[in-house]
Amino acid sequence: MSESELGRKWDRCLADAVVKIGTGFGLGIVFSLTFFKRRMWPLAFGSGMGLGMAYSNCQHDFQAPYLLHGKYVKEQEQ
Amino acid sequence: MVARVWSLMRFLIKGSVAGGAVYLVYDQELLGPSDKSQAALQKAGEVVPPAMYQFSQYVCQQTGLQIPQLPAPPKIYFPIRDSWNAGIMMVMSALSVAPSKAREYSKEGWEYVKARTK
């Protein structure tokens, strides 16, 4: 794995971690305010779940160096 | 009767807010693969600052307040990768020459002590 590819993977991992932890935290806030009487545990639970998902994605990304990241391109109807 | 209807309404409102948040997360694929999360973060970085600026302009127009222009944040350039790599190379070269340098300095020290005791 070249250094630039490694750098890109680290960037992707960090961005993924930020998004997932933030999303988990946000969902925790919503559920804490709506159903769980402003308790703290939904926030911790959501953030922890986001962190775990990000760690799992990063681990898979670093352990599978031969997978290519592509994107779907829709066929244009003529 | 009214209390029951009101508690049912409250539950429906809370349920719709929570369900809307869950649907938004599912639709934007925020908890999906890392590519989608990275794309969502990039899109947020492009969309949020102009939206905040437009909102502040709208608030200024409606209230007549003038928000002072903040100075631009200083651009700090610190290449972590280069300094880390340089640090690693320095440590490894120091470790590789450490035995010969130690031998040289101890020999010099011994010669010095010998010369002083004569």
N, CA and C atoms of all chains as a GROMACS GRO file, in nm:
protein
  588
    1MET      N    1   0.086  -0.120   0.000
    1MET     CA    2   0.000   0.000   0.000
    1MET      C    3   0.089   0.124   0.000
    2SER      N    4   0.069   0.213  -0.098
    2SER     CA    5   0.154   0.332  -0.105
    2SER      C    6   0.116   0.430   0.005
    3GLU      N    7   0.206   0.526   0.027
    3GLU     CA    8   0.182   0.621   0.137
    3GLU      C    9   0.063   0.711   0.109
    4SER      N   10   0.045   0.745  -0.019
    4SER     CA   11  -0.069   0.834  -0.051
    4SER      C   12  -0.200   0.760  -0.029
    5GLU      N   13  -0.202   0.630  -0.066
    5GLU     CA   14  -0.323   0.550  -0.044
    5GLU      C   15  -0.350   0.536   0.106
    6LEU      N   16  -0.244   0.517   0.183
    6LEU     CA   17  -0.258   0.506   0.328
    6LEU      C   18  -0.312   0.636   0.386
    7GLY      N   19  -0.259   0.749   0.336
    7GLY     CA   20  -0.307   0.880   0.382
    7GLY      C   21  -0.454   0.899   0.351
    8ARG      N   22  -0.496   0.854   0.229
    8ARG     CA   23  -0.637   0.867   0.191
    8ARG      C   24  -0.725   0.783   0.282
    9LYS      N   25  -0.676   0.663   0.316
    9LYS     CA   26  -0.755   0.576   0.405
    9LYS      C   27  -0.770   0.638   0.543
   10TRP      N   28  -0.661   0.697   0.593
   10TRP     CA   29  -0.671   0.762   0.724
   10TRP      C   30  -0.770   0.878   0.718
   11ASP      N   31  -0.764   0.957   0.610
   11ASP     CA   32  -0.858   1.070   0.596
   11ASP      C   33  -1.001   1.020   0.596
   12ARG      N   34  -1.023   0.910   0.520
   12ARG     CA   35  -1.159   0.854   0.512
   12ARG      C   36  -1.204   0.804   0.648
   13CYS      N   37  -1.112   0.741   0.721
   13CYS     CA   38  -1.145   0.690   0.855
   13CYS      C   39  -1.183   0.803   0.950
   14LEU      N   40  -1.105   0.911   0.948
   14LEU     CA   41  -1.133   1.022   1.039
   14LEU      C   42  -1.265   1.088   1.006
   15ALA      N   43  -1.290   1.111   0.875
   15ALA     CA   44  -1.417   1.172   0.835
   15ALA      C   45  -1.533   1.083   0.875
   16ASP      N   46  -1.518   0.952   0.853
   16ASP     CA   47  -1.622   0.856   0.889
   16ASP      C   48  -1.648   0.858   1.039
   17ALA      N   49  -1.540   0.864   1.119
   17ALA     CA   50  -1.556   0.865   1.265
   17ALA      C   51  -1.629   0.990   1.310
   18VAL      N   52  -1.593   1.104   1.252
   18VAL     CA   53  -1.660   1.230   1.290
   18VAL      C   54  -1.809   1.222   1.259
   19VAL      N   55  -1.842   1.175   1.138
   19VAL     CA   56  -1.983   1.170   1.098
   19VAL      C   57  -2.061   1.071   1.184
   20LYS      N   58  -2.005   0.955   1.208
   20LYS     CA   59  -2.080   0.852   1.281
   20LYS      C   60  -2.097   0.889   1.428
   21ILE      N   61  -1.992   0.943   1.490
   21ILE     CA   62  -2.006   0.982   1.630
   21ILE      C   63  -2.107   1.098   1.642
   22GLY      N   64  -2.098   1.193   1.551
   22GLY     CA   65  -2.192   1.305   1.553
   22GLY      C   66  -2.336   1.259   1.531
   23THR      N   67  -2.355   1.167   1.436
   23THR     CA   68  -2.490   1.116   1.409
   23THR      C   69  -2.544   1.041   1.530
   24GLY      N   70  -2.461   0.956   1.590
   24GLY     CA   71  -2.504   0.882   1.709
   24GLY      C   72  -2.538   0.976   1.824
   25PHE      N   73  -2.456   1.079   1.841
   25PHE     CA   74  -2.481   1.178   1.945
   25PHE      C   75  -2.612   1.253   1.918
   26GLY      N   76  -2.632   1.290   1.790
   26GLY     CA   77  -2.754   1.362   1.755
   26GLY      C   78  -2.879   1.278   1.776
   27LEU      N   79  -2.874   1.153   1.734
   27LEU     CA   80  -2.989   1.064   1.756
   27LEU      C   81  -3.011   1.042   1.905
   28GLY      N   82  -2.900   1.034   1.981
   28GLY     CA   83  -2.913   1.019   2.126
   28GLY      C   84  -2.983   1.139   2.188
   29ILE      N   85  -2.950   1.259   2.139
   29ILE     CA   86  -3.016   1.380   2.191
   29ILE      C   87  -3.165   1.374   2.160
   30VAL      N   88  -3.199   1.337   2.035
   30VAL     CA   89  -3.340   1.333   1.996
   30VAL      C   90  -3.417   1.235   2.083
   31PHE      N   91  -3.365   1.113   2.099
   31PHE     CA   92  -3.436   1.013   2.179
   31PHE      C   93  -3.438   1.047   2.327
   32SER      N   94  -3.330   1.112   2.374
   32SER     CA   95  -3.328   1.152   2.514
   32SER      C   96  -3.435   1.256   2.543
   33LEU      N   97  -3.451   1.350   2.451
   33LEU     CA   98  -3.551   1.456   2.471
   33LEU      C   99  -3.693   1.406   2.451
   34THR      N  100  -3.714   1.312   2.359
   34THR     CA  101  -3.851   1.271   2.327
   34THR      C  102  -3.902   1.160   2.418
   35PHE      N  103  -3.823   1.056   2.440
   35PHE     CA  104  -3.876   0.940   2.510
   35PHE      C  105  -3.813   0.910   2.645
   36PHE      N  106  -3.690   0.956   2.669
   36PHE     CA  107  -3.620   0.911   2.788
   36PHE      C  108  -3.596   1.021   2.891
   37LYS      N  109  -3.681   1.119   2.894
   37LYS     CA  110  -3.686   1.220   3.001
   37LYS      C  111  -3.552   1.286   3.028
   38ARG      N  112  -3.484   1.323   2.921
   38ARG     CA  113  -3.359   1.399   2.929
   38ARG      C  114  -3.251   1.329   3.011
   39ARG      N  115  -3.247   1.199   2.999
   39ARG     CA  116  -3.139   1.125   3.066
   39ARG      C  117  -3.014   1.131   2.978
   40MET      N  118  -2.899   1.095   3.037
   40MET     CA  119  -2.772   1.106   2.963
   40MET      C  120  -2.737   0.978   2.887
   41TRP      N  121  -2.793   0.867   2.929
   41TRP     CA  122  -2.746   0.740   2.871
   41TRP      C  123  -2.774   0.725   2.721
   42PRO      N  124  -2.885   0.781   2.665
   42PRO     CA  125  -2.898   0.768   2.518
   42PRO      C  126  -2.787   0.838   2.441
   43LEU      N  127  -2.735   0.949   2.495
   43LEU     CA  128  -2.626   1.019   2.427
   43LEU      C  129  -2.500   0.933   2.428
   44ALA      N  130  -2.470   0.876   2.546
   44ALA     CA  131  -2.351   0.791   2.556
   44ALA      C  132  -2.367   0.667   2.468
   45PHE      N  133  -2.487   0.610   2.468
   45PHE     CA  134  -2.512   0.491   2.387
   45PHE      C  135  -2.496   0.520   2.239
   46GLY      N  136  -2.555   0.631   2.193
   46GLY     CA  137  -2.547   0.668   2.052
   46GLY      C  138  -2.404   0.699   2.009
   47SER      N  139  -2.331   0.775   2.092
   47SER     CA  140  -2.192   0.808   2.058
   47SER      C  141  -2.107   0.683   2.054
   48GLY      N  142  -2.130   0.594   2.151
   48GLY     CA  143  -2.054   0.470   2.155
   48GLY      C  144  -2.080   0.382   2.036
   49MET      N  145  -2.206   0.377   1.994
   49MET     CA  146  -2.241   0.296   1.876
   49MET      C  147  -2.174   0.354   1.752
   50GLY      N  148  -2.178   0.487   1.740
   50GLY     CA  149  -2.114   0.552   1.624
   50GLY      C  150  -1.964   0.525   1.622
   51LEU      N  151  -1.901   0.534   1.739
   51LEU     CA  152  -1.757   0.508   1.746
   51LEU      C  153  -1.725   0.365   1.708
   52GLY      N  154  -1.805   0.272   1.757
   52GLY     CA  155  -1.783   0.131   1.725
   52GLY      C  156  -1.800   0.103   1.576
   53MET      N  157  -1.902   0.164   1.514
   53MET     CA  158  -1.924   0.143   1.371
   53MET      C  159  -1.809   0.202   1.290
   54ALA      N  160  -1.761   0.319   1.332
   54ALA     CA  161  -1.650   0.380   1.260
   54ALA      C  162  -1.523   0.296   1.274
   55TYR      N  163  -1.499   0.242   1.395
   55TYR     CA  164  -1.382   0.158   1.416
   55TYR      C  165  -1.388   0.033   1.330
   56SER      N  166  -1.507  -0.025   1.323
   56SER     CA  167  -1.525  -0.146   1.243
   56SER      C  168  -1.500  -0.118   1.095
   57ASN      N  169  -1.551  -0.006   1.045
   57ASN     CA  170  -1.529   0.032   0.904
   57ASN      C  171  -1.381   0.052   0.877
   58CYS      N  172  -1.313   0.122   0.968
   58CYS     CA  173  -1.170   0.150   0.949
   58CYS      C  174  -1.090   0.020   0.950
   59GLN      N  175  -1.125  -0.069   1.041
   59GLN     CA  176  -1.054  -0.195   1.050
   59GLN      C  177  -1.069  -0.275   0.921
   60HIS      N  178  -1.191  -0.278   0.869
   60HIS     CA  179  -1.217  -0.348   0.743
   60HIS      C  180  -1.141  -0.284   0.629
   61ASP      N  181  -1.135  -0.151   0.628
   61ASP     CA  182  -1.067  -0.078   0.521
   61ASP      C  183  -0.917  -0.106   0.522
   62PHE      N  184  -0.856  -0.109   0.640
   62PHE     CA  185  -0.712  -0.130   0.648
   62PHE      C  186  -0.674  -0.276   0.628
   63GLN      N  187  -0.764  -0.367   0.661
   63GLN     CA  188  -0.730  -0.509   0.647
   63GLN      C  189  -0.761  -0.563   0.509
   64ALA      N  190  -0.831  -0.486   0.426
   64ALA     CA  191  -0.864  -0.533   0.292
   64ALA      C  192  -0.804  -0.438   0.191
   65PRO      N  193  -0.671  -0.442   0.170
   65PRO     CA  194  -0.609  -0.337   0.087
   65PRO      C  195  -0.636  -0.352  -0.061
   66TYR      N  196  -0.692  -0.467  -0.103
   66TYR     CA  197  -0.708  -0.487  -0.247
   66TYR      C  198  -0.848  -0.456  -0.297
   67LEU      N  199  -0.935  -0.410  -0.207
   67LEU     CA  200  -1.070  -0.373  -0.252
   67LEU      C  201  -1.066  -0.231  -0.309
   68LEU      N  202  -1.131  -0.212  -0.424
   68LEU     CA  203  -1.135  -0.078  -0.483
   68LEU      C  204  -1.264  -0.009  -0.441
   69HIS      N  205  -1.256   0.121  -0.414
   69HIS     CA  206  -1.378   0.197  -0.379
   69HIS      C  207  -1.429   0.260  -0.506
   70GLY      N  208  -1.541   0.209  -0.556
   70GLY     CA  209  -1.599   0.266  -0.677
   70GLY      C  210  -1.729   0.334  -0.646
   71LYS      N  211  -1.792   0.388  -0.747
   71LYS     CA  212  -1.924   0.447  -0.727
   71LYS      C  213  -2.013   0.409  -0.845
   72TYR      N  214  -2.141   0.401  -0.816
   72TYR     CA  215  -2.236   0.364  -0.920
   72TYR      C  216  -2.263   0.484  -1.009
   73VAL      N  217  -2.263   0.459  -1.140
   73VAL     CA  218  -2.298   0.564  -1.236
   73VAL      C  219  -2.423   0.516  -1.309
   74LYS      N  220  -2.527   0.595  -1.301
   74LYS     CA  221  -2.653   0.551  -1.365
   74LYS      C  222  -2.638   0.561  -1.515
   75GLU      N  223  -2.695   0.460  -1.584
   75GLU     CA  224  -2.691   0.466  -1.731
   75GLU      C  225  -2.789   0.571  -1.778
   76GLN      N  226  -2.744   0.648  -1.873
   76GLN     CA  227  -2.833   0.753  -1.926
   76GLN      C  228  -2.916   0.694  -2.038
   77GLU      N  229  -3.048   0.716  -2.026
   77GLU     CA  230  -3.137   0.660  -2.130
   77GLU      C  231  -3.125   0.746  -2.255
   78GLN      N  232  -3.112   0.677  -2.369
   78GLN     CA  233  -3.099   0.753  -2.496
   78GLN      C  234  -3.236   0.780  -2.555
   79MET      N  235  -6.081   1.301   2.921
   79MET     CA  236  -6.092   1.284   2.774
   79MET      C  237  -5.992   1.375   2.701
   80VAL      N  238  -5.992   1.501   2.743
   80VAL     CA  239  -5.900   1.600   2.681
   80VAL      C  240  -5.755   1.565   2.714
   81ALA      N  241  -5.734   1.521   2.840
   81ALA     CA  242  -5.598   1.485   2.882
   81ALA      C  243  -5.547   1.367   2.801
   82ARG      N  244  -5.637   1.270   2.775
   82ARG     CA  245  -5.595   1.153   2.698
   82ARG      C  246  -5.560   1.193   2.554
   83VAL      N  247  -5.645   1.277   2.498
   83VAL     CA  248  -5.618   1.321   2.360
   83VAL      C  249  -5.486   1.398   2.356
   84TRP      N  250  -5.464   1.484   2.458
   84TRP     CA  251  -5.342   1.563   2.461
   84TRP      C  252  -5.218   1.475   2.477
   85SER      N  253  -5.228   1.372   2.563
   85SER     CA  254  -5.111   1.284   2.579
   85SER      C  255  -5.088   1.203   2.451
   86LEU      N  256  -5.196   1.165   2.383
   86LEU     CA  257  -5.181   1.094   2.256
   86LEU      C  258  -5.116   1.184   2.152
   87MET      N  259  -5.158   1.310   2.148
   87MET     CA  260  -5.100   1.407   2.054
   87MET      C  261  -4.952   1.425   2.082
   88ARG      N  262  -4.919   1.436   2.213
   88ARG     CA  263  -4.777   1.454   2.250
   88ARG      C  264  -4.695   1.335   2.204
   89PHE      N  265  -4.749   1.215   2.226
   89PHE     CA  266  -4.677   1.095   2.185
   89PHE      C  267  -4.658   1.093   2.033
   90LEU      N  268  -4.761   1.131   1.959
   90LEU     CA  269  -4.752   1.130   1.812
   90LEU      C  270  -4.649   1.233   1.764
   91ILE      N  271  -4.648   1.350   1.828
   91ILE     CA  272  -4.551   1.453   1.789
   91ILE      C  273  -4.408   1.405   1.817
   92LYS      N  274  -4.389   1.350   1.938
   92LYS     CA  275  -4.254   1.301   1.971
   92LYS      C  276  -4.213   1.187   1.879
   93GLY      N  277  -4.307   1.097   1.851
   93GLY     CA  278  -4.278   0.984   1.762
   93GLY      C  279  -4.243   1.030   1.623
   94SER      N  280  -4.313   1.133   1.574
   94SER     CA  281  -4.285   1.181   1.438
   94SER      C  282  -4.150   1.251   1.433
   95VAL      N  283  -4.115   1.325   1.538
   95VAL     CA  284  -3.983   1.391   1.541
   95VAL      C  285  -3.872   1.286   1.542
   96ALA      N  286  -3.887   1.186   1.629
   96ALA     CA  287  -3.784   1.082   1.638
   96ALA      C  288  -3.777   1.001   1.509
   97GLY      N  289  -3.895   0.967   1.455
   97GLY     CA  290  -3.898   0.892   1.330
   97GLY      C  291  -3.840   0.971   1.215
   98GLY      N  292  -3.865   1.102   1.212
   98GLY     CA  293  -3.807   1.186   1.108
   98GLY      C  294  -3.655   1.191   1.117
   99ALA      N  295  -3.604   1.197   1.240
   99ALA     CA  296  -3.458   1.198   1.257
   99ALA      C  297  -3.397   1.066   1.208
  100VAL      N  298  -3.461   0.956   1.244
  100VAL     CA  299  -3.410   0.824   1.201
  100VAL      C  300  -3.417   0.812   1.048
  101TYR      N  301  -3.528   0.860   0.989
  101TYR     CA  302  -3.540   0.853   0.844
  101TYR      C  303  -3.436   0.938   0.774
  102LEU      N  304  -3.408   1.056   0.831
  102LEU     CA  305  -3.306   1.145   0.772
  102LEU      C  306  -3.171   1.077   0.772
  103VAL      N  307  -3.136   1.014   0.884
  103VAL     CA  308  -3.008   0.942   0.894
  103VAL      C  309  -3.004   0.828   0.791
  104TYR      N  310  -3.115   0.757   0.776
  104TYR     CA  311  -3.120   0.646   0.680
  104TYR      C  312  -3.110   0.698   0.537
  105ASP      N  313  -3.179   0.807   0.507
  105ASP     CA  314  -3.182   0.860   0.371
  105ASP      C  315  -3.047   0.913   0.328
  106GLN      N  316  -2.977   0.981   0.420
  106GLN     CA  317  -2.847   1.037   0.387
  106GLN      C  318  -2.735   0.935   0.401
  107GLU      N  319  -2.766   0.814   0.443
  107GLU     CA  320  -2.669   0.704   0.460
  107GLU      C  321  -2.553   0.746   0.549
  108LEU      N  322  -2.585   0.813   0.660
  108LEU     CA  323  -2.480   0.861   0.749
  108LEU      C  324  -2.416   0.747   0.828
  109LEU      N  325  -2.490   0.639   0.851
  109LEU     CA  326  -2.435   0.526   0.926
  109LEU      C  327  -2.399   0.411   0.832
  110GLY      N  328  -2.372   0.443   0.706
  110GLY     CA  329  -2.340   0.341   0.608
  110GLY      C  330  -2.191   0.328   0.587
  111PRO      N  331  -2.147   0.296   0.463
  111PRO     CA  332  -2.004   0.283   0.435
  111PRO      C  333  -1.931   0.416   0.452
  112SER      N  334  -1.798   0.404   0.464
  112SER     CA  335  -1.720   0.525   0.495
  112SER      C  336  -1.717   0.624   0.379
  113ASP      N  337  -1.735   0.573   0.254
  113ASP     CA  338  -1.736   0.665   0.138
  113ASP      C  339  -1.852   0.762   0.147
  114LYS      N  340  -1.970   0.708   0.184
  114LYS     CA  341  -2.089   0.791   0.188
  114LYS      C  342  -2.076   0.895   0.301
  115SER      N  343  -2.017   0.851   0.415
  115SER     CA  344  -2.000   0.944   0.527
  115SER      C  345  -1.905   1.057   0.488
  116GLN      N  346  -1.798   1.021   0.417
  116GLN     CA  347  -1.702   1.123   0.376
  116GLN      C  348  -1.767   1.221   0.279
  117ALA      N  349  -1.849   1.167   0.185
  117ALA     CA  350  -1.918   1.255   0.090
  117ALA      C  351  -2.017   1.346   0.162
  118ALA      N  352  -2.086   1.290   0.263
  118ALA     CA  353  -2.183   1.372   0.338
  118ALA      C  354  -2.112   1.483   0.415
  119LEU      N  355  -1.995   1.452   0.472
  119LEU     CA  356  -1.921   1.555   0.545
  119LEU      C  357  -1.873   1.665   0.453
  120GLN      N  358  -1.827   1.623   0.334
  120GLN     CA  359  -1.780   1.722   0.235
  120GLN      C  360  -1.895   1.811   0.192
  121LYS      N  361  -2.012   1.750   0.168
  121LYS     CA  362  -2.130   1.826   0.124
  121LYS      C  363  -2.172   1.923   0.234
  122ALA      N  364  -2.164   1.878   0.360
  122ALA     CA  365  -2.200   1.966   0.472
  122ALA      C  366  -2.103   2.083   0.480
  123GLY      N  367  -1.974   2.056   0.456
  123GLY     CA  368  -1.874   2.163   0.459
  123GLY      C  369  -1.896   2.266   0.350
  124GLU      N  370  -1.955   2.224   0.238
  124GLU     CA  371  -1.981   2.318   0.129
  124GLU      C  372  -2.111   2.394   0.150
  125VAL      N  373  -2.209   2.330   0.214
  125VAL     CA  374  -2.343   2.390   0.223
  125VAL      C  375  -2.360   2.476   0.348
  126VAL      N  376  -2.304   2.435   0.459
  126VAL     CA  377  -2.333   2.502   0.587
  126VAL      C  378  -2.281   2.646   0.597
  127PRO      N  379  -2.154   2.677   0.560
  127PRO     CA  380  -2.110   2.817   0.577
  127PRO      C  381  -2.191   2.918   0.496
  128PRO      N  382  -2.224   2.895   0.365
  128PRO     CA  383  -2.308   2.993   0.296
  128PRO      C  384  -2.447   3.005   0.357
  129ALA      N  385  -2.502   2.891   0.405
  129ALA     CA  386  -2.636   2.896   0.467
  129ALA      C  387  -2.633   2.980   0.594
  130MET      N  388  -2.526   2.962   0.674
  130MET     CA  389  -2.515   3.040   0.798
  130MET      C  390  -2.498   3.188   0.767
  131TYR      N  391  -2.421   3.216   0.662
  131TYR     CA  392  -2.400   3.356   0.623
  131TYR      C  393  -2.532   3.418   0.578
  132GLN      N  394  -2.609   3.345   0.497
  132GLN     CA  395  -2.738   3.398   0.450
  132GLN      C  396  -2.835   3.417   0.566
  133PHE      N  397  -2.832   3.324   0.662
  133PHE     CA  398  -2.920   3.338   0.778
  133PHE      C  399  -2.883   3.460   0.860
  134SER      N  400  -2.750   3.483   0.876
  134SER     CA  401  -2.708   3.600   0.955
  134SER      C  402  -2.746   3.729   0.883
  135GLN      N  403  -2.737   3.728   0.748
  135GLN     CA  404  -2.776   3.846   0.670
  135GLN      C  405  -2.927   3.870   0.686
  136TYR      N  406  -3.006   3.760   0.686
  136TYR     CA  407  -3.152   3.774   0.700
  136TYR      C  408  -3.186   3.831   0.837
  137VAL      N  409  -3.116   3.782   0.941
  137VAL     CA  410  -3.142   3.831   1.078
  137VAL      C  411  -3.106   3.979   1.088
  138CYS      N  412  -2.992   4.016   1.024
  138CYS     CA  413  -2.952   4.158   1.025
  138CYS      C  414  -3.057   4.245   0.957
  139GLN      N  415  -3.110   4.195   0.845
  139GLN     CA  416  -3.211   4.275   0.772
  139GLN      C  417  -3.338   4.290   0.853
  140GLN      N  418  -3.380   4.182   0.917
  140GLN     CA  419  -3.508   4.186   0.989
  140GLN      C  420  -3.497   4.267   1.118
  141THR      N  421  -3.384   4.256   1.188
  141THR     CA  422  -3.372   4.323   1.317
  141THR      C  423  -3.303   4.457   1.308
  142GLY      N  424  -3.231   4.482   1.200
  142GLY     CA  425  -3.159   4.607   1.187
  142GLY      C  426  -3.026   4.608   1.259
  143LEU      N  427  -2.987   4.494   1.319
  143LEU     CA  428  -2.857   4.488   1.388
  143LEU      C  429  -2.747   4.471   1.285
  144GLN      N  430  -2.630   4.520   1.321
  144GLN     CA  431  -2.514   4.503   1.234
  144GLN      C  432  -2.417   4.409   1.303
  145ILE      N  433  -2.397   4.291   1.245
  145ILE     CA  434  -2.300   4.198   1.305
  145ILE      C  435  -2.161   4.239   1.258
  146PRO      N  436  -2.066   4.265   1.349
  146PRO     CA  437  -1.933   4.308   1.304
  146PRO      C  438  -1.860   4.195   1.232
  147GLN      N  439  -1.779   4.236   1.136
  147GLN     CA  440  -1.702   4.138   1.059
  147GLN      C  441  -1.590   4.083   1.144
  148LEU      N  442  -1.588   3.955   1.161
  148LEU     CA  443  -1.479   3.895   1.238
  148LEU      C  444  -1.355   3.885   1.151
  149PRO      N  445  -1.234   3.901   1.208
  149PRO     CA  446  -1.114   3.886   1.124
  149PRO      C  447  -1.098   3.740   1.080
  150ALA      N  448  -1.031   3.721   0.968
  150ALA     CA  449  -1.013   3.585   0.916
  150ALA      C  450  -0.924   3.506   1.011
  151PRO      N  451  -0.951   3.377   1.032
  151PRO     CA  452  -0.867   3.299   1.122
  151PRO      C  453  -0.727   3.281   1.064
  152PRO      N  454  -0.625   3.277   1.147
  152PRO     CA  455  -0.488   3.263   1.092
  152PRO      C  456  -0.469   3.125   1.030
  153LYS      N  457  -0.399   3.123   0.918
  153LYS     CA  458  -0.376   2.995   0.851
  153LYS      C  459  -0.247   2.937   0.907
  154ILE      N  460  -0.262   2.825   0.974
  154ILE     CA  461  -0.144   2.763   1.036
  154ILE      C  462  -0.105   2.646   0.949
  155TYR      N  463   0.020   2.647   0.904
  155TYR     CA  464   0.068   2.536   0.822
  155TYR      C  465   0.169   2.458   0.904
  156PHE      N  466   0.132   2.341   0.946
  156PHE     CA  467   0.225   2.258   1.021
  156PHE      C  468   0.218   2.118   0.962
  157PRO      N  469   0.317   2.080   0.879
  157PRO     CA  470   0.311   1.949   0.815
  157PRO      C  471   0.344   1.839   0.916
  158ILE      N  472   0.240   1.777   0.970
  158ILE     CA  473   0.260   1.676   1.074
  158ILE      C  474   0.337   1.557   1.019
  159ARG      N  475   0.298   1.516   0.895
  159ARG     CA  476   0.360   1.397   0.838
  159ARG      C  477   0.510   1.417   0.819
  160ASP      N  478   0.550   1.535   0.765
  160ASP     CA  479   0.692   1.561   0.740
  160ASP      C  480   0.771   1.568   0.870
  161SER      N  481   0.717   1.637   0.969
  161SER     CA  482   0.791   1.648   1.095
  161SER      C  483   0.796   1.514   1.167
  162TRP      N  484   0.688   1.434   1.156
  162TRP     CA  485   0.690   1.301   1.218
  162TRP      C  486   0.796   1.215   1.151
  163ASN      N  487   0.797   1.215   1.016
  163ASN     CA  488   0.896   1.133   0.944
  163ASN      C  489   1.037   1.179   0.975
  164ALA      N  490   1.058   1.311   0.980
  164ALA     CA  491   1.192   1.363   1.012
  164ALA      C  492   1.232   1.322   1.154
  165GLY      N  493   1.139   1.325   1.247
  165GLY     CA  494   1.167   1.285   1.383
  165GLY      C  495   1.206   1.138   1.393
  166ILE      N  496   1.131   1.054   1.320
  166ILE     CA  497   1.160   0.909   1.321
  166ILE      C  498   1.300   0.884   1.265
  167MET      N  499   1.332   0.952   1.153
  167MET     CA  500   1.464   0.930   1.090
  167MET      C  501   1.575   0.977   1.183
  168MET      N  502   1.550   1.089   1.253
  168MET     CA  503   1.653   1.141   1.344
  168MET      C  504   1.676   1.043   1.460
  169VAL      N  505   1.568   0.991   1.514
  169VAL     CA  506   1.580   0.897   1.627
  169VAL      C  507   1.654   0.770   1.584
  170MET      N  508   1.617   0.719   1.465
  170MET     CA  509   1.679   0.594   1.419
  170MET      C  510   1.827   0.615   1.387
  171SER      N  511   1.863   0.729   1.326
  171SER     CA  512   2.005   0.751   1.296
  171SER      C  513   2.083   0.771   1.426
  172ALA      N  514   2.022   0.836   1.526
  172ALA     CA  515   2.090   0.854   1.655
  172ALA      C  516   2.112   0.718   1.722
  173LEU      N  517   2.012   0.629   1.713
  173LEU     CA  518   2.026   0.496   1.772
  173LEU      C  519   2.133   0.414   1.701
  174SER      N  520   2.143   0.433   1.567
  174SER     CA  521   2.240   0.352   1.492
  174SER      C  522   2.383   0.396   1.520
  175VAL      N  523   2.406   0.527   1.544
  175VAL     CA  524   2.544   0.572   1.571
  175VAL      C  525   2.573   0.575   1.721
  176ALA      N  526   2.476   0.544   1.805
  176ALA     CA  527   2.496   0.552   1.950
  176ALA      C  528   2.611   0.465   2.002
  177PRO      N  529   2.625   0.337   1.960
  177PRO     CA  530   2.736   0.257   2.014
  177PRO      C  531   2.874   0.313   1.978
  178SER      N  532   2.891   0.353   1.850
  178SER     CA  533   3.022   0.403   1.810
  178SER      C  534   3.052   0.537   1.877
  179LYS      N  535   2.949   0.621   1.890
  179LYS     CA  536   2.969   0.750   1.957
  179LYS      C  537   3.002   0.729   2.105
  180ALA      N  538   2.933   0.636   2.168
  180ALA     CA  539   2.958   0.609   2.310
  180ALA      C  540   3.102   0.562   2.329
  181ARG      N  541   3.147   0.474   2.236
  181ARG     CA  542   3.284   0.423   2.244
  181ARG      C  543   3.385   0.538   2.228
  182GLU      N  544   3.355   0.625   2.132
  182GLU     CA  545   3.445   0.738   2.103
  182GLU      C  546   3.453   0.831   2.223
  183TYR      N  547   3.335   0.865   2.282
  183TYR     CA  548   3.335   0.960   2.394
  183TYR      C  549   3.399   0.898   2.517
  184SER      N  550   3.377   0.771   2.538
  184SER     CA  551   3.437   0.710   2.657
  184SER      C  552   3.589   0.702   2.640
  185LYS      N  553   3.635   0.678   2.515
  185LYS     CA  554   3.779   0.674   2.488
  185LYS      C  555   3.842   0.812   2.512
  186GLU      N  556   3.772   0.918   2.465
  186GLU     CA  557   3.820   1.055   2.485
  186GLU      C  558   3.824   1.088   2.633
  187GLY      N  559   3.718   1.046   2.705
  187GLY     CA  560   3.713   1.073   2.849
  187GLY      C  561   3.825   1.004   2.923
  188TRP      N  562   3.853   0.880   2.883
  188TRP     CA  563   3.960   0.804   2.946
  188TRP      C  564   4.095   0.869   2.919
  189GLU      N  565   4.119   0.915   2.796
  189GLU     CA  566   4.245   0.982   2.761
  189GLU      C  567   4.258   1.109   2.844
  190TYR      N  568   4.145   1.181   2.860
  190TYR     CA  569   4.148   1.306   2.938
  190TYR      C  570   4.184   1.279   3.083
  191VAL      N  571   4.122   1.178   3.140
  191VAL     CA  572   4.148   1.145   3.281
  191VAL      C  573   4.292   1.100   3.298
  192LYS      N  574   4.343   1.021   3.203
  192LYS     CA  575   4.482   0.973   3.206
  192LYS      C  576   4.578   1.091   3.202
  193ALA      N  577   4.546   1.188   3.110
  193ALA     CA  578   4.635   1.306   3.095
  193ALA      C  579   4.634   1.390   3.224
  194ARG      N  580   4.520   1.399   3.290
  194ARG     CA  581   4.509   1.482   3.410
  194ARG      C  582   4.579   1.417   3.532
  195THR      N  583   4.580   1.285   3.533
  195THR     CA  584   4.638   1.217   3.652
  195THR      C  585   4.787   1.202   3.639
  196LYS      N  586   4.847   1.230   3.523
  196LYS     CA  587   4.993   1.215   3.505
  196LYS      C  588   5.070   1.318   3.584
   0.00000   0.00000   0.00000
